Amino acid sequence: MFFFTFYALLGDDLRLLLFNKDSDNFFMNWNILTMVLFGTELILSSFAIKDYFLSIYFWLDFISTISIITDIEPIWFKIIGNEVDENHN
């Protein structure tokens, strides 16, 4: 999970800095995987850790998990009402 946490913090910035547009789908798939793993960890921690569910740590983890949606362009564009533009820079 350390790798995925590191990726969630810096992955999009590194994508913009070091990679071209052709690699966007690869990074989008990693964003989806990261969100699924964070969500799974959130659910499992709710069962495994006493008093975790609805604690401040739960909400911090929940917000950080949900914030990954902004890096998944098709989902984010539907939320904000924009169409996905395959040719945007």
Stockholm file with secondary structure:
# STOCKHOLM 1.0

chainA/1-89         MFFFTFYALLGDDLRLLLFNKDSDNFFMNWNILTMVLFGTELILSSFAIKDYFLSIYFWLDFISTISIITDIEPIWFKIIGNEVDENHN
#=GR chainA/1-89 SS CHHHHHHHHHHHHHHHHHCCGGGHHHHHHHHHHHHHHHHHHHHHHHHHSTTCTTSHHHHHHHHHHHGGGGGSHHHHHHHHTCCCCTTCC
#=GC SS_cons        CHHHHHHHHHHHHHHHHHCCGGGHHHHHHHHHHHHHHHHHHHHHHHHHSTTCTTSHHHHHHHHHHHGGGGGSHHHHHHHHTCCCCTTCC
//
